[in-house]
Amino acid sequence: MNWKTEYKKLTGMLVFFLAAYYLPVNQNRFMHSIYESLALLKWYAREHVLLCLVPAFFIAGVISVFISQAAVIKYFGAGAKKWLAYMVASVSGTILAVCSCTILPLFSSIHKRGAGLGPAIAFLYSGPAINILAIILTARILGFEMGIARIVGAVLFSIIIGLIMSLIYRREEKEKAQAQLVVPEPEASRPLWQTAFHFFVLVAILVFANWGKPDGESGFWYSLWAGKWRVTSFFGILFAVSLVTILKLRVIPVVIGTAATVLALVIFPHQPLISFSTAVLSVSILISRTPGEPQEWMSATWGFAKQILPLLAAGVLVAGFLLGSPNGGQGLIPGRWIAGLVGGNSIFANFFASIVGAFMYFATLTEIPILQGLIASGMGKGPALALLLAGPALSLPNMLVIRQVIGAQKTVVFVSLVVIMATITGMIYGTFF
C-alpha cells in the first residue's frame, strides 16, 4: 500500500468533513450566495451555451479535422514567421464575438494542431478581448478614449504576452520547431477555398446569432440587430449548401434537416432558439452518421465538449458563489466592497481591479454595463481599463480549461502576465485621464 497516496486521500476526506461540519447553512449571506451561483449557472446555460459554445465546438472541430496540421504549423507553428503569426493571432478577435470561455475550444484546437505557444497565447487573449462590437460599445458607453485604449492595449497585450511566453518556454518551442520540420505536407483533400468557405459560414453564424442589441433604437447597428436572425438564417442556408457540395453529404437528409429547421421557425416565429436547436440537432445526427470526415468532425466536436463543459460548469458555480450573477445579485463578496476598493488610481486599486476582472466571468459585452455601474459608484478610470483588459480575456472557468490544455505552470504564468500588464496599463491610463 502506498501510504503517501492514502494520506492524501485521508487529508481530502478530513477537509471535506470539516467543511461539511461547519457549513454555515443558517447564514442568509451564505445561502443567498448559493442561490446566486445557481442563478449564474442557469443564466449561462440559457443565454450562452447554445448560441456561443455549441457553434464554437463545431468550429473547433473544423479546425481539428479539416485544417491540416501542416497549414497550422505554416502560419502559427513554433518555426513560422513571427511577424505573420502574431499579426494574425493578435487581430483574430475582430471577427469573433466570443467570451473567455467560447474561445477555449478554438484555442485548444489550434494548440493541438501544432501552433506555437506564443501565437496560440496571443490568439487566446485577443479572441475575447477585442471583438469589434465590444470595442464600439465601449467607445459609445464608456467614452471614445476608453474604446481606443482598450483596442490598442488588447492588441499590444496579445503580442507582448505571447512573445514573453515564447521566450520563457523557448527550449520547448525550439524542440517543437525541430519536430515540425519533419512534418510532411499532406495531400489536400479539397481546395483551400472550400475549407475557408465552410469555416467562414460557421464563424458568421456564431457572430450574428450572438449579435447584441445596441444602445440606441435606430441606425445601422440597431437594424442589423433587429434582423440578425434573418442574417443567421441566410448563413444557415449557405451552411446546408456547404454540407452537400463540400462535405458531400446526401441531399435528401440535408433537405429534411433544413425543412425541419424552417418548420420550427414557422411554428415558433418568436422563439428562434427552438429553430436553432433543431438545426444543431439535425447537423449532429447527419454528420455523426456519415462515414469519413463528417464523422471525424463530429467526434472532434464532441471531444471538445466533453473536455470543456464540465470544467466551465464548475467554474461558473464558483464565480457565481463568490461574485454573484449578472442580474445584479450579490455573491459572498459584496459588490460595494469591490467598488470601494477600486476608486482612484493607486497601484492597489488597479491591481485589485485586474485580479477581480481575471477571476470574474464576463459574457461578451456584459463587462460594459457592469463597468458603467462601477464607474458610477466611484471606480477610477485607470482601474476600469485594467478590469477591461483582464476581465473579458480571463475568468475562473477559463483558467481551469487552459490548465488542462497547456498545464498548470504555463497557466499561472499567463494569468500573472495579464494581471501585471493590466495593472501597469491601468495606472498609466489613469494618470492621463
Secondary structure by P-SEA (a helix, b strand, c coil): caaaaaaaaaaaaaaaaaaaaacccccaaaaaaaaaaaaaaaaaaaccccccaaaaaaaaaaaaccccaaaaaacccccccaaaaaaaaaacccccccccccaaaaaaaaaaacccaaaaaaaaaacccccaaaaaaaaacccaaaaaaaaaaaaaaaaaaaaaaaaaaaaaaaaaaaaacccccccccccaaaaaaaaaaaaaaaaaaacccccccccaaaaaaaaaaaaaaaaaaaaaaaacccccccaaaaaaaaaaaaaaaaaccccaaaaaaaaaaaaaaaaaacccaaaaaaaaaaaaaaacaaaaaaaaaaaaacccccccccccccaaaaaaacccccaaaaaaaaaaaaacccccaaaaaaaaaaaaacccaaaaaaaaaccccccaaaaaaaaaaccaaaaaaaaaaaaaaaaaaaaaaaaac
